[in-house]
Amino acid sequence: MATRFNVSVGRKRNRSNLEANAAKDMQGIIRNYRALVKTMEETTPATLYAALLPTFEKSKDYCPVDTGALRASGYLDITQFRGVPTVEIGYGKGGVPEYTARVHENVEWKHKEPTRAKWLQAALGEDAELIQRRITASYKQMGF
């Protein structure tokens, strides 16, 4: 917020050059900030996608395989949610195959290594710090 600096002689007030220059400077700052936010909004979906891709590949290695349908149901997509670009990662989109959630959640079932229950959760948990570093590195590379 600009600081006001007024000079008053009698009833007349004169706006200072300092105040006028500060207002112009603030307009420039606001313009630059809006440009930065717009650029970040435009680049964030691709940044998140790239940061999640190695983790998605790891989750496929952990995903149990019998017929291959479960592993094939994996997805990493840039979509829209209420007009906002969104990155989605998961398995069994739309309930296909219908057993996806049961296989993912049932920790009692035995799986051949390296497959396991909670394969997506395991990959995301193991890579959480790496994902954050990938995002940060990408933004730094873009000059943010």
Secondary structure, 3 states (H helix, E strand, C coil): CCCCCEEEECCEEEECHHHHHHHHHHHHHHHHHHHHHHHHHHHHHHHHHHHHHHHHHHHHHHCCCCCCHHHHCCEEEEEEECCEEEEEEECCHHHCCCCHHHHHHCCCCCCCCCCCCCHHHHHHHHHHHHHHHHHHHHHHHCCC
